[in-house]
Amino acid sequence: MIWILQVLVSVIFFANKLLILAGKKTGWLVGVVAATLAVVYFFIIELYVYTGLEFGLIVLMSYGYLKRDGEGKPWVETSIRFVTVIIMIALAYFAFAGMMTVIELASSIGLLGGTYLLTHEKVAWGWALSILAHLLAAILGFDKEQSIFAVFQLASAVISLAGVAKECHDN
């Protein structure tokens, strides 16, 4: 069961990155599916911080899929910022309470922040933050002996690097 979840989460999140890089709105919907599966996966492998993070990603990816070009309605924007800040505060609390490592904190904030920036058209910064987050997530994956997940995190870092390069080239 865990092996199947590891493969599904890894492959679907990788597809999510590729579709977003290609500018396909369906990439966000694919991300919602991946994050939903990841809630179960991370809970099983006892990466509880990532379990909580995935709820934030579900919200942000849903927003990325549902929003029109540009900014959303003010109350939606305020709600998204509120959820993002609350999750980041919770992550910081877990770190300072000794419930997570610095690597878990940095990768979680990087994944959440990078996704937030990507949904808000701050693409170069979003991809750049994602590079760091995926590299740190790969370290965690190898540490938890989840090598498929870790390798796909490295591949996602490469996609994120391509996102930075594409954005810099286009601007």
SULVEN-V622868 format. One record per residue. N is the residue number from 1. BURIAL is b if it has 24 or more other ideal C-beta (glycine too) atoms within 12 Angstrom, else e. Layout:
n=N burial=BURIAL
n=N burial=BURIAL
This chain:
n=1 burial=e
n=2 burial=e
n=3 burial=e
n=4 burial=e
n=5 burial=b
n=6 burial=b
n=7 burial=e
n=8 burial=b
n=9 burial=b
n=10 burial=b
n=11 burial=b
n=12 burial=b
n=13 burial=b
n=14 burial=b
n=15 burial=b
n=16 burial=b
n=17 burial=b
n=18 burial=b
n=19 burial=b
n=20 burial=b
n=21 burial=b
n=22 burial=e
n=23 burial=e
n=24 burial=e
n=25 burial=e
n=26 burial=e
n=27 burial=b
n=28 burial=b
n=29 burial=b
n=30 burial=b
n=31 burial=b
n=32 burial=b
n=33 burial=b
n=34 burial=b
n=35 burial=b
n=36 burial=b
n=37 burial=b
n=38 burial=b
n=39 burial=b
n=40 burial=e
n=41 burial=b
n=42 burial=b
n=43 burial=e
n=44 burial=e
n=45 burial=b
n=46 burial=e
n=47 burial=b
n=48 burial=e
n=49 burial=b
n=50 burial=b
n=51 burial=b
n=52 burial=b
n=53 burial=b
n=54 burial=b
n=55 burial=b
n=56 burial=b
n=57 burial=b
n=58 burial=b
n=59 burial=b
n=60 burial=b
n=61 burial=b
n=62 burial=b
n=63 burial=b
n=64 burial=b
n=65 burial=b
n=66 burial=e
n=67 burial=e
n=68 burial=e
n=69 burial=e
n=70 burial=e
n=71 burial=e
n=72 burial=e
n=73 burial=e
n=74 burial=e
n=75 burial=e
n=76 burial=e
n=77 burial=e
n=78 burial=e
n=79 burial=e
n=80 burial=b
n=81 burial=b
n=82 burial=e
n=83 burial=b
n=84 burial=b
n=85 burial=e
n=86 burial=e
n=87 burial=b
n=88 burial=b
n=89 burial=e
n=90 burial=b
n=91 burial=b
n=92 burial=e
n=93 burial=e
n=94 burial=b
n=95 burial=e
n=96 burial=e
n=97 burial=e
n=98 burial=e
n=99 burial=e
n=100 burial=b
n=101 burial=e
n=102 burial=e
n=103 burial=b
n=104 burial=b
n=105 burial=b
n=106 burial=b
n=107 burial=b
n=108 burial=b
n=109 burial=b
n=110 burial=b
n=111 burial=b
n=112 burial=b
n=113 burial=b
n=114 burial=b
n=115 burial=b
n=116 burial=b
n=117 burial=b
n=118 burial=b
n=119 burial=b
n=120 burial=b
n=121 burial=e
n=122 burial=e
n=123 burial=b
n=124 burial=b
n=125 burial=b
n=126 burial=b
n=127 burial=b
n=128 burial=b
n=129 burial=b
n=130 burial=b
n=131 burial=b
n=132 burial=b
n=133 burial=b
n=134 burial=b
n=135 burial=b
n=136 burial=b
n=137 burial=b
n=138 burial=b
n=139 burial=b
n=140 burial=b
n=141 burial=b
n=142 burial=e
n=143 burial=e
n=144 burial=b
n=145 burial=e
n=146 burial=b
n=147 burial=e
n=148 burial=b
n=149 burial=b
n=150 burial=b
n=151 burial=e
n=152 burial=b
n=153 burial=b
n=154 burial=b
n=155 burial=b
n=156 burial=b
n=157 burial=b
n=158 burial=b
n=159 burial=b
n=160 burial=b
n=161 burial=b
n=162 burial=b
n=163 burial=b
n=164 burial=b
n=165 burial=e
n=166 burial=e
n=167 burial=b
n=168 burial=e
n=169 burial=e
n=170 burial=e
n=171 burial=e
